[in-house]
Amino acid sequence: MLSYRHAFHAGNHADVLKHCMLSEVLAYFSDKGKPYWIIDTHAGAGMYALDSGYAAQNAEYRSGIGPLWQRDDLPPPLAQFVAQVRACNPDGTLRYYPGSPQIARQFLQADDRLRLFELHPSDVQILLENFAGTGRQVRIEKMDGYAGLKAVLPPPPRRGVILIDPSYEQKQDYARVVDALKDSLQRFATGTYLLWYPLLQRPEVRLMEERLHKLGLKSWLHATLTVQSASGEGFGMHGSGMFVINPPWTLPQAMQQALPYLVNVLGQDAGAAYTLEHVIP
């Protein structure tokens, strides 16, 4: 199925959680000064216009990045993430939102590599245009992200950050992401994996969470952000989650700063909340 376009949801509360955590992880890796790879299995278009096209139709960014845009009291993890968004809007007006490829691009150093996979024909073309002129440092392939992940693991420097965030339009994705993680850990056990998923009133979500916790991992972090009460009819996304394997030891403290702030600023009703669990030896 190739109907999903992330532009409809660009900059919403789920993107804020995902990209804040991604930024925190990439900052940690970049600070080490050692080469590493960033692998994005479902890259999307890379950059999204918020004042026109798909994003303007739903304007979900108004309840995501919008309320954070001009705040001057952001905790450090959110300040770092918002600074990256501001770098894409140099005139000070929020017109563009960077997807995960563009956020990753801002952290790249000379010997680092970015590998992007996207299957949607329109999005991959936009992605190629957005990354024109990046040379060998960035490689974009039009292919299934799960297959692409198998092809590139382990990365040559044996250091890597892998983001997996499918659309979950297909029910099979909830099982596929866990299977992909199990396979990837056999190929590259020391990689840092970030898995994003929506919070929906669907049994597949709960089953996936249970399977993740049964992987027998030695080091992990699980964070969720709920911005509103779940719908009584059972429809719609009321929040999202991030499951991180082999997280940096600094990530729990960073998210303990960011998550309560996000509940306060992005929460829409009394159902707004967060969870944060981790085991890091």
Buried (B, 14 or more C-beta within 10 A) or exposed (E): EEEBBBBBBBBBBBBBBBBBBBBBBBBBBBEEEEBBBBBBBBBBBBBBBBEEEBBBEEBBBBBBBBBBBEEEEBBEBBBBBBEBBEEBBEEEEBBBBBBBBBBBBBBBEEEBBBBBBBBBEEBBBBBBEBBEEEEEBBBBBBBBBBEBBEEBBBBEEEBBBBBBBBBBEEEEBBEBBBEBBEBBBEEBEEBBBBBBBBBBBBEBBEEBBEBBEEEEBEBBBBBBBBBBBBEEEEEEBBBBBBBBBBBBEBBBEBBBBBBBBBBEBBBEEEEBBBEBEBEBE
